[in-house]
Amino acid sequence: MSPGLTYDATIATITRLVPDPGLHNPRLGIVCGSGLSTLVSSLKNVVQISYSKLEGFADSTVVGQKSALAFGYIGKDNYPVVAMLGRFHPYEGYKPATVTYGIRVMKRLGVKDVIITNAAGSLTPEIPVGTIVVVQDHFALPNLTGMSPSFGPLMSKEYPRFLPLSDAYSTRLRRFAFLAAHKLQFPDDALAEGVYAWVSGPAYETPAEGRFLRSAGAHVVGMSTIPEVVAAREENLEVIVLSLVTNLVVIPDTYRSIKAEVKAELAGLPIDRPEIGRASHEEVIAVGILKTEVMRCLVERVAELVSSEKPTV
């Protein structure tokens, strides 16, 4: 089936399964990352559709992510929203067309702005666990080495062949994030700005890889999001990415020297054997759950600012 027909079939199913016509044309899209699917609790009159019922969608196999598209209203102005409860990753074996399919469906439903959330690891102690990073730029090794969702024939003659990404992250929406944090009386260090590094995963970074990413100018790292950002910009959507720091990337200042330990052992000297830190998905999920209310309030307030915005002329 051609991409155009797949989109038509997907949207026809949505129209059939969502009884409220007011939700057939959402204006805001939200992508919920690991442990953050409870953001759907901010929506009113929610209708959830399992991905399995939607042609073109796959199933999210990651623990902490659901597999459903949720429609509802957000904020006092009842702004129509569609949210992906769970995303798709290349490391799950999905092709870029599948990874970005939800974003392209959002565009065809009428979405103008997209809030993308994720769980990320911090590459610097200046951004501790629990911080929400408002992404201002990205460093995407897979994009630079052949995994860009823009590879291949153009899906539409309306897409640019050479997509500019220097303005990928909407200054308008990022401003709303900090205005929302002020309105919610968050402490100043609750939000930070930074560069997100996309790696293909699914293994967590080695210390050397973390050190490399940090030296390249990245502040946080994760295994998702950037294909969605690229697709959204290709679709001419405005994008904000909110990365919840759920763990610190293990980057020791020095390596434990087994050679020195053996020499000390042979000399009968005491040996200090420091434990090597390890990242875990359980930690990611736990922090996501702990901070889900903070993230929910922030996303809801940003959505309210978007919905109350006066149109420009």
N, C-alpha and C positions, 0 to 999 in steps of 0.2 A: 504493500500500500504506500502511496506517495505521502510525503510529509503533509501536504495540504489536506488530503483526504483524512489523514489521521487526526489533524487538528479539528476538522469539521466534525468527525465522529466523537471526539472527546468533548467538544463544546455542546454537541447535541445531547450527550448523556448527562452533562451537568445541568442543562436546561430542563431535562426531564426529571432529574432527581432533586433539584432545588425548587421547592414549591413557591418561594417568595420571588416574584419577578424583580423586586428591588435589589436582589443579590446576584442577578444574572450578569450585571456589569459592575463589578467591584472596581474601586479607584485606587486602592492601596493593596499591595502584595506583601506578605511576610513569609520568610523562610525560617523555620525553627530548627536550631541545631541540637546537639546532644544534651539531653536533660532539660531542654527548654520548650518542649511541646505543650507544657501547661500554660504557655502564653495564650492558648485558646480560651482560657477562662476569662479573659478580658472581653470576649465577644458576646454579643446578645443575639438571640434567635439563631443559634448555631445549627448548621446542617453539615454533617461530616459524610464524605464519600470515600470509601476505601479505594486505594490506588488500584486494587485488583479489578475494580469496575470501570476503570478509565483506560481506554485504549491509548497506548503510547507511554503510560507510566509503568514503572517497575515496582519492586518491593524494597523498602529500606531494610537491610539485614543487620543494622548496627543496634546494639543494646542501648536503650534510652531514647530511641527514635521510633515514632509511630509510622504508619504508612497510610495517611489519609489526607485529603484535601478538605479544609474546613472553610465554610462561608458564614459570615455573620456581620453584625454591625458593631462599631466601636465608638466610644466617646459619647458625649451628650448630644452631639449632632447626628448620631446614628449613621456614621460614615461606613459605606459598604466595603468589606475587606475579604480577601481570600488568603488563607494561610496554608503553607505546606508543612504538615506535621511529619517531619522526616524528609531527608534528602537522599540523593544517590551519589555515590563516589566512584571514581575510576578504579580504586583499589578493590571494590566489590566485583569488578569485572564488567562494569557498565561503560559503554562507549560515550563520548562527549555528547552525542545527540540525545541520549537518554538522560544524562546528568543534567542537561540544560532544558529538557522538555517542559518542565513545570513553569519555568520563567517565560518561555515562549507562549505557553497557554495563557499565562497571566496577561501578557500583552494583548492577545486576541480577545480576551474577555473585557478589556477596557482599562486595565491597570496603567497608571502613570508613574507611580513612585513605588520603590521596593525597599523594604527593610529586611536585611539579611543578617541573621544572628548565627554565631558559632561558638564553640568552646575552643580555646587556644592555649598553648603553652607560652609562658613568658621567657624571653631570652635575656632579660635583664632584671636584677633585683630591684631596680627603681620602679618596676611595674609588678607589684605583688599579687598573689592569688586573691581573687575576688574583685579585682579591678575590671571595669568595663572599658575597653579600648575602642574609641571612635576612629576607625581606620581612615587614614589620609592618603595612603598609597600602598602598593603591594610589590612584592618581589616574588615572581613565580617561575621557579626553575623548570617545571614541566612545560610551561608556555614557551620558554626559550629553547626547549630541546625536543619539540615535536608533539606535544599533547594539547595544543590549543584547540578550543572548540570552533575556532574560525578556519581550521585546516579543511581543505577539500573544496569542492564546488560550492559556490554561493547558493544558499537555500532560496534566496530572493534577490531579484535585480535591485531591490531597494537597499540592500545591505552594502556597506562600503567594503571594498576588497581589502583595503588597508585601514584597519580600525584604529583611530587615535585613542589612547588610554591615559593621556596626561591629565585629563579632567574626569577620570572615571568616577570619582567620589564626590557627590553633590555637596557643594559648600552650603547650599540652602538647607538641605536636610541635616547636615552636621551641625549647623547653627541651631536648628530646632532641638537637637539632642542636648546641647549645653543649656539652652533655655529651659528645656524640660527638667533637667537635673536641678537647675536653680529653683524652679517652681516647686519641685518635690522636696526641696531643702536637703538634698544630698550633700555630704561633706565634699570639699573641693577635690580630695584625692579619690573619690568614687569613680570618676571618669578620667581617662587619659587619652592622648592622641598618639598614634604610632603607625608604623609600617607593618603590614601582615605578610609573612612569607608563606607561600603555598608549596608544600611538598606532597609527593604522591602517596606516601605512607605504604602500607598500614603500620610498619614498624616505627616506633618512636625514634627520635634522632639520637645518634651517638654524640658524645661530648664534642668530638671534632666537627661534626656537622652543625651542631648548635653554635659552636664558636665561629664557624664559617658564616652562618646566616647572620649572626650578630655583627660580625665585622663588615658584612655587606650592607648594614644599615637597617636590618629588620628588628622589630621589638617583640613581636609575637609570631608564633608559627602554628599552622594547622594543616589539615588534609582535605580541605573543602573550599567552597565559597568562590574562588576566583573564576572557575568556569561559569558560574552563575552571573558573576559581575560582568564578564566579557559578553555573555549572551544578552544580558540586560542592556548593556550599552549598544550592542548591535541592534537591539530592538528600540533604541532611543528612549529608554526608561532612565529616570533619575534613581540613584542608588546610594544607600547608606549601609555600612557594615558595622555591626556592634559585636565585638569579640569579648566574650567573658573569659578571663584568665582563670583556668581551673587547675593549673599545675605549673611548676617551675621546671624548665628544661634543665637537665643535669649537665652542668658545665663546670667541672672543678677547675680551680686555678692551676693545680698541678696534678700529675698522674701519680698514682701509687706505684712505687718502684719495687717490683718483685725481686730484681737483682740485688737491691740494697737490703731487702728483708732477708734474703738467703745469706748474704755476707754477714749480717748481724746475727743470724741464727747460728751460723758456723762459728762465730766468735763468742757465742754464749751471751750475747747482749739482749736486753729486752726489746721486744718488737711491738710497735703500734700498728694495728691492722684496722684502719678506718673502713667503715662500711660504705659500699658504693650505692648511691641513691638510684632509685628506679621509678619511672613514671608508670601509671596504671590507668586503665579505662575506668576502673572502679572509683578512683580519685576524681576523675573528670565528671562522672555522673553525680557523685556526692556533692561536689561544689556547685554543679549545675542546679541540683535540687535546693541547696542551701540559699542560692542567690536568685532563684527563679522569680521570687516576688519582686525583688529589686528590678530585674530585667523586665518583668511584666509591666510594672508601673512606668518604667522609662519608655517602653515601646508604646504603651497606651497613650502616654502624654504626647509623644512625638506625633502619633496618629491624630490626636486632637488638634495639635498645632497645624498639621497638614490640612485637616478638614475645615478649620476655621480661617484658613488663609484666603485673603481676598484675591480674586483673579486679576492678573495683570492685563492691561489693554495697550 
